[in-house]
Amino acid sequence: MKINIQSQILRDGLNKVLTVIDKKNSRPILTNCLINAFTSHIELIATDLEVMAKIIIPANVDEAGSFCINTKNIFDIVRELPDDEVHLDINQENNLLNLTCKKINYSLLITNSEDYPQVNFQSSGEAFKLKSEDLQKVINKTSHSVSTDETRINLNGIYIQKLDSKLRAVAIDGHRLALLDIHNFESTNQSLIDGVIIPKKGISELKKITDNNLDEDLEISLDDSFMYINSQNNYYLSIRLIAREYPKYQTVIPSKTVNTMVLERNSLYDAVKRIRILSNEKTNGIKAILTKNQLTIAANHPSLGHATEVIPAQYEGDDIEIGFNAKYMLDSLHVLDVNEIIYEFNNELSPVVIRSNEEPDFLGIIMPLKL
C-alpha cells in the first residue's frame, strides 16, 4: 500500500488527534493512531477509550488498507519535515512503514489494525445542530469553574441541559459557579432534556473543534454514555459522558439580594491583579472593603507587607468587608468582555452574584473567603 500526502496536511491532522492519546496508558496499542486508507483520503483515529477523535484528510492511495503507528513518534517526525509531498510505503508483511520526503527517509514499525479497539462516532439518537460559536462561548465562559477535585467526579465537567427554548451550561467547583444560557435552541433529545456532564478532557477536544471554524453548525447526538460531534464531515469526536447526577446548582443562586455594587470592569481587574501580589500564596485571599461609592482592595502578607488600592464604585449600602479568593475574582472578570460589572450580595458570608447588563445570559457566583 502506498500513500502520497502533503506534509502540512498530515501534520495538522496528527496534531488534532495527538492530545487524545493518554501518555500514561498501560495498553501500548492506545499510544497508537489507527490509519485507515481509502482511494482519495485517509482517516486518522485516536482514543484513550474515554475520548475518540477521527480526522479525514485528502491523500492519494493506491490500495485501501489500514495499520497502526505510534502517534507521537510519527507526529514528531512529520513536524520536522519540509512542506512538501510525503510518500508512505506500507509493507504489512514486515510491519514496516517507509516514509520519504525529498531526500529524508525513515523506516518505522507499525502494528496490525485488528489489535485496535472498536471505535464509534455515530449515535442512533436524534441529532441536533449547535453553532460552533455558541459551543465555544459555553466553554470559554464556564470551564474556569470546573472542579479539579478528582473525588467529586460529578463536578469534573460542564453540565448542559435543554430548558424550554434555551441550552443551559453550568460549571461549579464548590467555591464558585458559572452559568450561561444559549437562546433560540431547539432539540427533543431526551438525554439533553435530562442533562449530561461533559468531562474536562472532552471539553478540551471540543474547544479544538470550535477553534477550527466558528462559522459552522456542529451536528451533535447523544446516547446514555456518549456525546458524538460531527464537524463538516471530516472532524469527529466521541466523548464518554460522566455518569453521575449533577448537584442542584439552583440552590446556590440567591433568590433575592439586598446590596448592589457597580464597577468599571477594567479598573477592578487591574486592581485585583496588583493587590494579589501581596496575598497569601495558599489562599489568594484579598479583602474587598465597601464604603459609599468606593471599593478598597487590600491584601496583607505576613512576611512581605501590605497593599491597598481604592477604586470608584456605585454603592449605597452599609459599610462591609468581604474576603475573596483573588484568582476566582480574576477568572470571573476575565470571561466577561464588558465595561461594567455588577456584584450583588446580602452580607459578608452570603454567595456573591457576578453579572453584567451587557452580557445578560451569563451569571457567576463566588463564595466569600473567611480571612
Buried (B, 14 or more C-beta within 10 A) or exposed (E): BEBEBBBBBBBBBBBBBBBBBBEEEEEEBBBBBBBBBBEEBBBBBBBBEBBBBBBBBEBBBEEEBBBBBBBBBBBEBBEEBEEEBBBBBBEBEEBBBBBBBEEEEBEBEBBEBEEBEEBEBBBEBEBBEBBBBBBBBBBBBBBBBBBEEEEBBBBBBBBBBBEEEBBBBBBBBEBBBBBBBBEEBEBEBEBBEEBBBBBBBBBBBBBBBBEBEEEBBBBBBBBEEBBBBBBBEBBBBBBBBBEEEBBEBEEBEBEEBEBBBBBBBEBBBBBBBEBBEBBBEEBBBBBBBBBEEBBBBBBBBEEEEEBBBEBEBBBEEEEBBBBBBBBBBBBBBEBBEBEBBBBBBBEBEBBBBBBBEBBEBBBBBBBBBEB
